């Protein structure tokens, strides 16, 4: 957290700048930005065009407000360095964005074509960073206890489900894409395992 590497720092800065610019836009224009660059889960059940594909990445830079942004960026500040420093910025960015994509896709799979969840926020991406952190520094890096690792994983998934279903911590009436959080977390664990630093061999 106190050795902020470049990719983590730039992600935080870009997210803050995007939110600042949006706060200066007229409401009508900002709504259009969110509608076009947020991810519509129902798009998976119809024509999936280029803009839908792009939105899998752009939605990760849009937030529901300064409080939503602040919570996510504080989490990225806490977890980012622990993943980026051992695997490098290129692999970290790949893990970050792919975790966000995986979270959005999983959320979309569980959304019927009759509904349309508009997703914004970096929560899925940051959940992936946390999942990778658990893998890199927990089970594989230092020979951690597998049972403890599994318990921590199960606890986190249950926590995401409970807070999401009951909307804990979200503005009243605002749905939480908790399935995307779990999808990002699982993707981050898998990518963390694949991208984890290997011990030197002589």
RAFEN-V746641 format. One record per pair of residues at least 12 apart in sequence whose ideal C-beta (glycine too) atoms are under 10 Angstrom apart, sorted by the first residue. I is the first residue (numbers start at 0). J is the second residue. If there is no record, write none. Layout:
((I,J) (I,J))
//
This chain:
((0,73) (0,76) (0,77) (0,78) (0,79) (0,80) (0,81) (1,76) (1,80) (2,80) (2,81) (2,83) (2,84) (3,76) (3,79) (3,80) (3,83) (3,84) (4,79) (4,80) (4,81) (4,82) (4,83) (4,84) (4,87) (4,88) (4,91) (5,83) (5,88) (5,91) (6,79) (6,80) (6,82) (6,83) (6,87) (6,88) (6,89) (6,90) (6,91) (6,92) (6,95) (7,72) (7,75) (7,76) (7,78) (7,79) (7,80) (7,81) (7,82) (7,83) (7,84) (7,88) (7,91) (7,92) (7,95) (7,128) (8,75) (8,76) (8,79) (8,80) (8,83) (8,88) (9,88) (9,92) (10,59) (10,60) (10,72) (10,75) (10,76) (10,79) (10,83) (10,91) (10,92) (10,95) (10,96) (10,121) (10,124) (10,125) (10,128) (11,68) (11,71) (11,72) (11,73) (11,75) (11,76) (11,79) (11,121) (12,72) (13,60) (14,59) (14,60) (14,61) (14,62) (14,68) (14,71) (14,72) (14,75) (14,120) (14,121) (15,62) (15,65) (15,68) (15,69) (15,72) (16,60) (17,32) (17,36) (17,57) (17,60) (17,61) (17,62) (17,68) (18,60) (18,61) (18,62) (18,63) (18,64) (18,65) (18,67) (18,68) (18,69) (18,72) (19,65) (19,68) (20,32) (21,33) (21,60) (21,61) (21,62) (21,64) (21,68) (22,64) (22,65) (29,61) (32,57) (32,61) (33,57) (33,58) (33,61) (33,62) (33,63) (33,117) (33,119) (34,54) (34,117) (35,50) (35,53) (35,54) (35,57) (36,50) (36,53) (36,54) (36,56) (36,57) (36,58) (36,59) (36,60) (36,61) (36,119) (37,54) (37,57) (37,58) (37,59) (37,61) (37,103) (37,116) (37,117) (37,118) (37,119) (37,120) (38,51) (38,52) (38,53) (38,54) (38,55) (38,56) (38,57) (38,58) (38,59) (38,61) (38,99) (38,100) (38,102) (38,103) (38,104) (38,106) (38,107) (38,116) (38,117) (38,118) (38,119) (38,120) (38,123) (38,176) (38,179) (39,51) (39,54) (39,58) (39,103) (39,107) (39,110) (39,115) (39,116) (39,117) (39,118) (40,103) (40,104) (40,105) (40,106) (40,107) (40,108) (40,109) (40,110) (40,111) (40,112) (40,114) (40,115) (40,116) (40,117) (40,118) (40,176) (40,178) (40,179) (41,107) (41,110) (41,111) (41,112) (41,113) (41,114) (41,115) (41,116) (41,117) (42,54) (42,55) (42,107) (42,115) (43,103) (43,104) (43,106) (43,107) (43,108) (43,110) (43,112) (44,107) (44,108) (44,110) (44,111) (44,112) (44,113) (44,114) (44,115) (45,112) (45,115) (47,107) (52,100) (54,103) (54,117) (54,118) (54,119) (55,96) (55,97) (55,99) (55,100) (55,101) (55,102) (55,103) (55,104) (55,107) (55,118) (56,96) (56,97) (56,99) (56,100) (56,103) (56,124) (57,119) (58,99) (58,100) (58,102) (58,103) (58,117) (58,118) (58,119) (58,120) (58,121) (58,123) (58,124) (58,176) (58,179) (59,71) (59,95) (59,96) (59,98) (59,99) (59,100) (59,102) (59,103) (59,118) (59,119) (59,120) (59,121) (59,122) (59,123) (59,124) (59,125) (59,183) (60,99) (60,119) (60,120) (60,121) (60,124) (61,117) (61,118) (61,119) (61,120) (61,121) (62,119) (62,120) (62,121) (62,122) (63,119) (63,120) (63,169) (63,170) (63,173) (64,170) (64,173) (66,168) (66,169) (66,170) (67,119) (67,120) (67,121) (67,122) (67,168) (67,169) (67,170) (67,173) (68,120) (68,121) (70,120) (70,121) (70,122) (70,125) (70,168) (71,120) (71,121) (71,122) (71,124) (71,125) (71,126) (72,121) (72,125) (73,125) (74,121) (74,122) (74,125) (74,126) (74,128) (74,129) (75,95) (75,121) (75,124) (75,125) (75,128) (75,129) (76,125) (77,125) (77,128) (77,129) (77,132) (78,125) (78,126) (78,127) (78,128) (78,129) (78,130) (78,131) (78,132) (78,133) (78,187) (79,91) (79,95) (79,125) (79,128) (79,129) (79,132) (80,128) (80,132) (81,128) (81,129) (81,131) (81,132) (81,133) (81,135) (81,136) (82,94) (82,95) (82,127) (82,128) (82,129) (82,130) (82,131) (82,132) (82,133) (82,134) (82,135) (82,136) (82,187) (82,190) (82,191) (82,194) (82,195) (83,95) (83,128) (83,131) (84,135) (84,196) (85,131) (85,132) (85,135) (85,136) (85,140) (85,191) (85,194) (85,195) (85,196) (86,131) (86,135) (86,190) (86,191) (86,193) (86,194) (86,195) (86,196) (87,194) (87,196) (89,194) (90,131) (90,190) (90,191) (90,193) (90,194) (90,195) (90,196) (91,128) (91,131) (91,190) (91,194) (93,190) (93,194) (94,124) (94,127) (94,128) (94,130) (94,131) (94,186) (94,187) (94,189) (94,190) (94,191) (94,193) (94,194) (95,121) (95,123) (95,124) (95,125) (95,127) (95,128) (95,131) (95,183) (95,187) (95,190) (96,124) (96,127) (97,124) (97,127) (97,183) (97,186) (97,187) (97,189) (97,190) (98,121) (98,123) (98,124) (98,125) (98,126) (98,127) (98,128) (98,129) (98,130) (98,131) (98,179) (98,182) (98,183) (98,184) (98,185) (98,186) (98,187) (98,188) (98,189) (98,190) (98,191) (99,118) (99,120) (99,121) (99,122) (99,123) (99,124) (99,125) (99,126) (99,127) (99,128) (99,179) (99,182) (99,183) (99,186) (99,187) (100,123) (100,124) (100,127) (100,182) (100,183) (100,186) (101,123) (101,124) (101,126) (101,127) (101,179) (101,181) (101,182) (101,183) (101,184) (101,185) (101,186) (101,187) (101,189) (101,190) (102,118) (102,120) (102,121) (102,122) (102,123) (102,124) (102,125) (102,126) (102,127) (102,176) (102,177) (102,178) (102,179) (102,180) (102,181) (102,182) (102,183) (102,184) (102,185) (102,186) (102,187) (103,116) (103,118) (103,123) (103,124) (103,176) (103,178) (103,179) (103,182) (103,183) (104,123) (104,179) (104,182) (104,186) (105,123) (105,176) (105,178) (105,179) (105,180) (105,181) (105,182) (105,183) (105,185) (105,186) (106,118) (106,123) (106,176) (106,177) (106,178) (106,179) (106,180) (106,181) (106,182) (106,183) (107,176) (107,178) (107,179) (107,182) (108,178) (108,182) (109,176) (109,178) (109,179) (109,182) (110,176) (110,178) (116,174) (116,176) (116,178) (116,179) (117,174) (117,176) (118,174) (118,176) (118,179) (119,176) (120,175) (120,176) (120,179) (120,180) (121,183) (122,159) (122,163) (122,175) (122,176) (122,177) (122,179) (122,180) (122,183) (122,184) (123,176) (123,178) (123,179) (123,180) (123,181) (123,182) (123,183) (123,184) (123,186) (123,187) (124,179) (124,180) (124,183) (124,186) (124,187) (125,180) (125,183) (125,184) (125,187) (126,155) (126,159) (126,177) (126,179) (126,180) (126,181) (126,182) (126,183) (126,184) (126,185) (126,186) (126,187) (126,188) (127,180) (127,182) (127,183) (127,184) (127,185) (127,186) (127,187) (127,188) (127,189) (127,190) (127,191) (128,183) (128,184) (128,187) (128,190) (128,191) (129,155) (129,180) (129,183) (129,184) (129,187) (129,188) (129,191) (130,152) (130,155) (130,181) (130,183) (130,184) (130,185) (130,186) (130,187) (130,188) (130,189) (130,190) (130,191) (130,192) (131,184) (131,186) (131,187) (131,188) (131,189) (131,190) (131,191) (131,192) (131,193) (131,194) (131,195) (132,187) (132,188) (132,191) (133,148) (133,151) (133,152) (133,155) (133,184) (133,187) (133,188) (133,191) (134,148) (134,152) (134,187) (134,188) (134,189) (134,190) (134,191) (134,192) (134,193) (134,194) (134,195) (135,188) (135,191) (135,192) (135,194) (135,195) (135,196) (136,191) (136,195) (137,151) (137,152) (137,188) (137,191) (138,151) (138,152) (138,188) (138,191) (138,192) (138,195) (139,191) (139,192) (139,195) (139,196) (140,195) (140,196) (140,198) (148,188) (152,184) (152,185) (152,188) (155,180) (155,181) (155,184) (156,177) (156,180) (156,181) (156,184) (156,185) (157,181) (158,177) (158,180) (159,175) (159,177) (159,178) (159,179) (159,180) (159,181) (159,183) (159,184) (160,177) (160,178) (160,180) (160,181) (161,177) (162,175) (162,177) (162,180) (163,175) (163,176) (163,177) (163,178) (163,179) (163,180) (163,181) (164,177) (165,177))
//
